[in-house]
Amino acid sequence: MNNNFEKPNEEHFLQELAAELVRPQIMKN
């Protein structure tokens, strides 16, 4: 049960991190 909750949480964290990394690149261009 706990493991099932951690997986989506980690995926959401990676998505937010990726969005923050990509956003500045688009603004620079």
PDB file with SEQRES, HELIX, SHEET and CRYST1 records, atoms N, CA, C and O in Angstrom:
SEQRES   1 A   29  MET ASN ASN ASN PHE GLU LYS PRO ASN GLU GLU HIS PHE          
SEQRES   2 A   29  LEU GLN GLU LEU ALA ALA GLU LEU VAL ARG PRO GLN ILE          
SEQRES   3 A   29  MET LYS ASN                                                  
HELIX    1 AA1 ASN A    2  LYS A   28  1                                  27    
CRYST1    1.000    1.000    1.000  90.00  90.00  90.00 P 1           1          
ATOM      1  N   MET A   1       0.844  -1.207   0.000  1.00  0.00           N  
ATOM      2  CA  MET A   1       0.000   0.000   0.000  1.00  0.00           C  
ATOM      3  C   MET A   1       0.877   1.254   0.000  1.00  0.00           C  
ATOM      4  O   MET A   1       0.677   2.172  -0.795  1.00  0.00           O  
ATOM      5  N   ASN A   2       1.841   1.267   0.903  1.00  0.00           N  
ATOM      6  CA  ASN A   2       2.730   2.430   0.965  1.00  0.00           C  
ATOM      7  C   ASN A   2       3.545   2.564  -0.315  1.00  0.00           C  
ATOM      8  O   ASN A   2       3.771   3.669  -0.807  1.00  0.00           O  
ATOM      9  N   ASN A   3       3.983   1.423  -0.848  1.00  0.00           N  
ATOM     10  CA  ASN A   3       4.788   1.454  -2.066  1.00  0.00           C  
ATOM     11  C   ASN A   3       3.964   1.987  -3.228  1.00  0.00           C  
ATOM     12  O   ASN A   3       4.485   2.713  -4.075  1.00  0.00           O  
ATOM     13  N   ASN A   4       2.690   1.637  -3.279  1.00  0.00           N  
ATOM     14  CA  ASN A   4       1.828   2.095  -4.364  1.00  0.00           C  
ATOM     15  C   ASN A   4       1.661   3.612  -4.294  1.00  0.00           C  
ATOM     16  O   ASN A   4       1.501   4.269  -5.322  1.00  0.00           O  
ATOM     17  N   PHE A   5       1.698   4.157  -3.100  1.00  0.00           N  
ATOM     18  CA  PHE A   5       1.537   5.618  -2.944  1.00  0.00           C  
ATOM     19  C   PHE A   5       2.829   6.350  -3.303  1.00  0.00           C  
ATOM     20  O   PHE A   5       2.794   7.471  -3.811  1.00  0.00           O  
ATOM     21  N   GLU A   6       3.963   5.713  -3.038  1.00  0.00           N  
ATOM     22  CA  GLU A   6       5.242   6.388  -3.300  1.00  0.00           C  
ATOM     23  C   GLU A   6       5.503   6.526  -4.799  1.00  0.00           C  
ATOM     24  O   GLU A   6       6.070   7.525  -5.243  1.00  0.00           O  
ATOM     25  N   LYS A   7       5.091   5.524  -5.580  1.00  0.00           N  
ATOM     26  CA  LYS A   7       5.424   5.544  -7.003  1.00  0.00           C  
ATOM     27  C   LYS A   7       4.822   6.767  -7.704  1.00  0.00           C  
ATOM     28  O   LYS A   7       5.561   7.509  -8.351  1.00  0.00           O  
ATOM     29  N   PRO A   8       3.510   7.005  -7.601  1.00  0.00           N  
ATOM     30  CA  PRO A   8       2.923   8.185  -8.265  1.00  0.00           C  
ATOM     31  C   PRO A   8       3.509   9.479  -7.713  1.00  0.00           C  
ATOM     32  O   PRO A   8       3.682  10.444  -8.458  1.00  0.00           O  
ATOM     33  N   ASN A   9       3.814   9.512  -6.423  1.00  0.00           N  
ATOM     34  CA  ASN A   9       4.365  10.717  -5.816  1.00  0.00           C  
ATOM     35  C   ASN A   9       5.715  11.035  -6.445  1.00  0.00           C  
ATOM     36  O   ASN A   9       6.021  12.195  -6.722  1.00  0.00           O  
ATOM     37  N   GLU A  10       6.520   9.997  -6.669  1.00  0.00           N  
ATOM     38  CA  GLU A  10       7.846  10.215  -7.254  1.00  0.00           C  
ATOM     39  C   GLU A  10       7.698  10.665  -8.705  1.00  0.00           C  
ATOM     40  O   GLU A  10       8.443  11.524  -9.177  1.00  0.00           O  
ATOM     41  N   GLU A  11       6.730  10.078  -9.406  1.00  0.00           N  
ATOM     42  CA  GLU A  11       6.530  10.449 -10.809  1.00  0.00           C  
ATOM     43  C   GLU A  11       6.100  11.916 -10.899  1.00  0.00           C  
ATOM     44  O   GLU A  11       6.551  12.647 -11.781  1.00  0.00           O  
ATOM     45  N   HIS A  12       5.237  12.336  -9.994  1.00  0.00           N  
ATOM     46  CA  HIS A  12       4.785  13.730 -10.003  1.00  0.00           C  
ATOM     47  C   HIS A  12       5.951  14.670  -9.710  1.00  0.00           C  
ATOM     48  O   HIS A  12       6.054  15.749 -10.294  1.00  0.00           O  
ATOM     49  N   PHE A  13       6.828  14.247  -8.797  1.00  0.00           N  
ATOM     50  CA  PHE A  13       7.984  15.078  -8.461  1.00  0.00           C  
ATOM     51  C   PHE A  13       8.896  15.239  -9.676  1.00  0.00           C  
ATOM     52  O   PHE A  13       9.409  16.327  -9.939  1.00  0.00           O  
ATOM     53  N   LEU A  14       9.094  14.131 -10.420  1.00  0.00           N  
ATOM     54  CA  LEU A  14       9.962  14.204 -11.600  1.00  0.00           C  
ATOM     55  C   LEU A  14       9.332  15.085 -12.665  1.00  0.00           C  
ATOM     56  O   LEU A  14      10.033  15.820 -13.360  1.00  0.00           O  
ATOM     57  N   GLN A  15       8.016  15.017 -12.798  1.00  0.00           N  
ATOM     58  CA  GLN A  15       7.342  15.845 -13.813  1.00  0.00           C  
ATOM     59  C   GLN A  15       7.500  17.325 -13.468  1.00  0.00           C  
ATOM     60  O   GLN A  15       7.749  18.149 -14.348  1.00  0.00           O  
ATOM     61  N   GLU A  16       7.358  17.656 -12.200  1.00  0.00           N  
ATOM     62  CA  GLU A  16       7.512  19.069 -11.794  1.00  0.00           C  
ATOM     63  C   GLU A  16       8.951  19.527 -12.020  1.00  0.00           C  
ATOM     64  O   GLU A  16       9.188  20.641 -12.486  1.00  0.00           O  
ATOM     65  N   LEU A  17       9.906  18.665 -11.689  1.00  0.00           N  
ATOM     66  CA  LEU A  17      11.315  19.014 -11.866  1.00  0.00           C  
ATOM     67  C   LEU A  17      11.611  19.234 -13.347  1.00  0.00           C  
ATOM     68  O   LEU A  17      12.292  20.194 -13.708  1.00  0.00           O  
ATOM     69  N   ALA A  18      11.106  18.356 -14.200  1.00  0.00           N  
ATOM     70  CA  ALA A  18      11.333  18.486 -15.641  1.00  0.00           C  
ATOM     71  C   ALA A  18      10.707  19.781 -16.151  1.00  0.00           C  
ATOM     72  O   ALA A  18      11.304  20.474 -16.975  1.00  0.00           O  
ATOM     73  N   ALA A  19       9.520  20.110 -15.673  1.00  0.00           N  
ATOM     74  CA  ALA A  19       8.850  21.333 -16.130  1.00  0.00           C  
ATOM     75  C   ALA A  19       9.679  22.554 -15.739  1.00  0.00           C  
ATOM     76  O   ALA A  19       9.784  23.502 -16.517  1.00  0.00           O  
ATOM     77  N   GLU A  20      10.261  22.544 -14.557  1.00  0.00           N  
ATOM     78  CA  GLU A  20      11.066  23.696 -14.124  1.00  0.00           C  
ATOM     79  C   GLU A  20      12.333  23.816 -14.962  1.00  0.00           C  
ATOM     80  O   GLU A  20      12.793  24.922 -15.244  1.00  0.00           O  
ATOM     81  N   LEU A  21      12.898  22.669 -15.362  1.00  0.00           N  
ATOM     82  CA  LEU A  21      14.131  22.719 -16.160  1.00  0.00           C  
ATOM     83  C   LEU A  21      13.833  23.168 -17.582  1.00  0.00           C  
ATOM     84  O   LEU A  21      14.641  23.867 -18.193  1.00  0.00           O  
ATOM     85  N   VAL A  22      12.687  22.777 -18.111  1.00  0.00           N  
ATOM     86  CA  VAL A  22      12.361  23.101 -19.512  1.00  0.00           C  
ATOM     87  C   VAL A  22      11.870  24.543 -19.627  1.00  0.00           C  
ATOM     88  O   VAL A  22      12.124  25.207 -20.632  1.00  0.00           O  
ATOM     89  N   ARG A  23      11.176  25.024 -18.616  1.00  0.00           N  
ATOM     90  CA  ARG A  23      10.600  26.368 -18.696  1.00  0.00           C  
ATOM     91  C   ARG A  23      11.672  27.441 -18.932  1.00  0.00           C  
ATOM     92  O   ARG A  23      11.516  28.250 -19.847  1.00  0.00           O  
ATOM     93  N   PRO A  24      12.753  27.479 -18.141  1.00  0.00           N  
ATOM     94  CA  PRO A  24      13.786  28.503 -18.356  1.00  0.00           C  
ATOM     95  C   PRO A  24      14.397  28.415 -19.752  1.00  0.00           C  
ATOM     96  O   PRO A  24      14.736  29.445 -20.336  1.00  0.00           O  
ATOM     97  N   GLN A  25      14.543  27.210 -20.297  1.00  0.00           N  
ATOM     98  CA  GLN A  25      15.130  27.071 -21.637  1.00  0.00           C  
ATOM     99  C   GLN A  25      14.238  27.752 -22.669  1.00  0.00           C  
ATOM    100  O   GLN A  25      14.737  28.422 -23.573  1.00  0.00           O  
ATOM    101  N   ILE A  26      12.927  27.586 -22.540  1.00  0.00           N  
ATOM    102  CA  ILE A  26      12.013  28.191 -23.524  1.00  0.00           C  
ATOM    103  C   ILE A  26      12.069  29.722 -23.393  1.00  0.00           C  
ATOM    104  O   ILE A  26      12.018  30.434 -24.396  1.00  0.00           O  
ATOM    105  N   MET A  27      12.172  30.216 -22.176  1.00  0.00           N  
ATOM    106  CA  MET A  27      12.207  31.676 -21.972  1.00  0.00           C  
ATOM    107  C   MET A  27      13.504  32.257 -22.551  1.00  0.00           C  
ATOM    108  O   MET A  27      13.501  33.347 -23.123  1.00  0.00           O  
ATOM    109  N   LYS A  28      14.601  31.524 -22.398  1.00  0.00           N  
ATOM    110  CA  LYS A  28      15.886  32.021 -22.932  1.00  0.00           C  
ATOM    111  C   LYS A  28      15.819  32.127 -24.455  1.00  0.00           C  
ATOM    112  O   LYS A  28      16.278  33.111 -25.034  1.00  0.00           O  
ATOM    113  N   ASN A  29      15.245  31.108 -25.103  1.00  0.00           N  
ATOM    114  CA  ASN A  29      15.161  31.124 -26.557  1.00  0.00           C  
ATOM    115  C   ASN A  29      14.174  32.211 -26.968  1.00  0.00           C  
ATOM    116  O   ASN A  29      13.938  32.413 -28.159  1.00  0.00           O  
TER     117      ASN A  29                                                      
END                                                                             
